[in-house]
């Protein structure tokens, strides 16, 4: 029996397209933990992240025939999970449009206090943000999208994207300061 690790991506993809349950399980095992991390960044809690994970894998399996082999397979899968998370966010949330005057009045504090926290602590703090702030923050800071791209994905203006990011940073800065000053741990995973 061939080891799961040595099955090539083309063979794995072909097997999944053909409906081979073993290949589908191997695909899930290869990418589930990384994609769960993506889902958890956008979800408010572990239950929502698990739902997004399942929904994302269903979309991956249903769309495998569309993968053209251009770019990395993992990158293609990640994009599906990001889009699934954004769709979930859009169904649940309404972002308020921000005027240019309001946008200019939003102070963008530096995040230097984050240097004192570990990655897991930072991710927990990000999950404490409201869905709108969390989504824009993740898309911009973690995924590297430009405000124009974020605006198109979420159906908002670039100004709203920028203000959501600035507010998210301000809230994170305040959360970090509070935690460090009071030595309060981040809320545990839900």
C-alpha positions in Angstrom: 0.0 0.0 0.0 1.4 3.4 -1.1 2.1 5.9 1.7 -0.3 8.9 1.7 2.7 11.2 1.6 4.0 9.9 -1.7 0.8 10.2 -3.7 1.4 13.0 -6.2 -0.9 16.0 -6.4 -2.0 15.1 -10.0 -2.8 11.5 -8.9 -4.6 12.8 -5.8 -6.7 15.3 -7.8 -7.5 12.7 -10.5 -8.6 10.2 -7.8 -10.8 12.8 -6.1 -12.4 13.8 -9.4 -13.2 10.1 -10.0 -14.9 9.9 -6.6 -12.3 7.8 -4.9 -13.1 8.1 -1.2 -9.6 7.1 -0.1 -8.1 9.9 -2.2 -10.7 12.4 -0.9 -9.7 11.4 2.6 -6.0 11.9 1.9 -6.7 15.3 0.4 -8.5 16.2 3.5 -5.7 14.9 5.8 -3.1 16.8 3.8 -4.8 20.2 4.0 -7.3 20.2 6.8 -5.1 21.7 9.6 -3.8 24.5 7.4 -7.3 25.3 6.1 -8.7 25.1 9.6 -6.2 27.8 10.6 -7.5 30.0 7.7 -11.1 29.4 8.7 -10.3 30.2 12.4 -8.8 33.5 11.4 -12.1 34.6 9.9 -14.6 32.8 12.2 -15.6 34.1 15.6 -15.2 30.7 17.2 -14.1 27.1 16.7 -17.6 25.9 15.8 -18.0 28.4 13.0 -14.4 27.6 11.8 -15.3 23.9 11.7 -18.4 24.7 9.7 -16.4 26.8 7.3 -13.8 23.9 7.0 -16.5 21.4 6.0 -18.2 23.9 3.6 -14.8 24.7 2.0 -13.9 21.1 1.4 -17.2 20.4 -0.2 -16.4 23.3 -2.6 -12.9 22.0 -3.2 -14.2 18.5 -4.1 -17.0 19.9 -6.3 -14.6 22.2 -8.2 -11.4 20.1 -8.5 -12.0 19.7 -12.2 -11.6 23.5 -12.5 -8.0 23.4 -11.2 -5.8 24.1 -14.2 -2.4 23.4 -12.6 -1.5 27.0 -12.8 0.2 28.0 -9.5 0.2 25.9 -6.4 -2.6 23.5 -5.6 -2.4 24.6 -1.9 -2.8 28.2 -3.0 -5.9 27.3 -5.1 -7.4 25.5 -2.1 -6.6 28.4 0.2 -8.4 30.8 -2.1 -11.5 28.6 -1.9 -11.4 28.7 1.9 -10.8 32.5 2.0 -13.8 33.0 -0.4 -15.9 30.6 1.6 -15.1 32.6 4.7 -15.9 35.9 3.0 -19.2 34.5 1.7 -20.1 33.4 5.3 -19.1 36.8 6.6 -21.2 38.6 4.0 -24.2 36.6 4.8 -23.9 37.4 8.5 -22.7 41.0 8.5 -23.4 44.4 7.2 -20.5 46.8 7.1 -21.3 50.5 7.5 -20.0 52.7 4.8 -17.6 55.3 6.1 -17.4 58.8 4.7 -14.1 60.4 3.7 -14.3 62.8 6.6 -14.8 60.0 9.1 -11.9 58.1 7.5 -9.5 60.9 8.0 -10.5 61.2 11.7 -9.5 57.6 12.4 -6.1 57.4 14.0 -3.9 54.5 13.0 -2.0 53.5 16.1 1.2 51.5 15.7 1.0 47.8 16.6 4.4 47.7 18.3 2.9 46.2 21.5 2.1 43.1 19.5 5.8 42.3 19.5 5.5 41.2 23.1 2.9 38.5 22.3 3.2 35.1 20.7 1.5 34.2 17.5 -1.3 32.2 19.3 -2.0 35.1 21.6 -2.3 37.5 18.6 -4.6 35.1 16.8 -6.8 34.9 19.8 -6.9 38.7 20.1 -7.9 38.9 16.4 -10.8 36.5 17.0 -12.1 39.0 19.6 -12.6 41.6 16.8 -16.1 42.1 15.4 -16.6 40.1 12.1 -16.2 43.2 9.9 -12.9 44.3 11.5 -11.6 40.7 11.7 -12.3 40.0 8.0 -10.7 43.2 6.7 -7.7 42.8 9.0 -7.2 39.2 7.9 -7.5 40.0 4.2 -5.2 42.9 4.4 -2.6 41.9 7.0 -2.5 38.2 6.8 -3.6 37.4 3.2 -1.9 40.5 1.6 -4.9 41.8 -0.4 -5.0 45.5 -1.3 -7.9 47.7 -0.1 -9.2 47.9 -3.7 -9.4 44.1 -3.8 -11.0 43.9 -0.4 -13.5 46.4 -1.3 -14.5 44.4 -4.4 -14.7 41.1 -2.5 -16.8 42.5 0.3 -18.9 45.0 -1.7 -17.7 48.0 0.2 -15.7 51.1 -0.7 -11.9 51.4 -0.4 -12.4 54.0 2.3 -14.6 51.6 4.3 -11.9 48.9 4.0 -9.2 51.4 5.1 -11.3 52.6 8.1 -12.2 49.0 9.1 -8.5 48.1 9.1 -7.5 51.2 11.1 -10.2 50.6 13.6 -9.2 46.9 13.9 -5.6 48.0 14.5 -6.7 50.5 17.2 -8.8 47.9 18.9 -6.0 45.3 18.8 -3.6 47.9 20.2 -6.0 48.7 23.1 -6.5 45.0 23.7 -2.8 44.3 23.8 -2.1 47.3 26.1 -4.9 46.2 28.5 -3.7 42.6 28.5 0.0 43.6 29.1 -0.8 46.2 31.7 -3.2 43.9 33.6 -1.5 40.6 32.6 -4.9 39.3 31.4 -4.7 36.3 29.1 -6.5 36.4 25.8 -9.9 34.8 25.8 -9.5 31.0 25.3 -10.7 29.4 22.1 -14.4 28.9 22.0 
